[in-house]
Amino acid sequence: MPKRILQGVVVSDKNDKTVVVRVERRFAHPLLQKTVRRSKKYKAHDAENQYKTGDTVFIEECAPVSKDKRWTVVSTVAADA
């Protein structure tokens, strides 16, 4: 079974070897057909503590690392410069 990969923004890097990533999804409201934004926070494993608040990163699901850490940071999104 393929592992899910999500894109989000790092909102906290205060924990050791852990970052909190906010992932936003957009969908059409079932009745009103208006675009709705919903976000969810995931704790992801960052072994080298290299990602900082504000970075846009890709996270991939993995085996549980701790009680509530089931994701690991794969890479950062390339800047469009």
Secondary structure, DSSP 8 states (H G I E B T S, - for coil): ----EEEEEEEE--STTEEEEEEEEEEE-TTT--EEEEEEEEEEE-TT----TT-EEEEEE-S-SSSS--EEEEEE-----
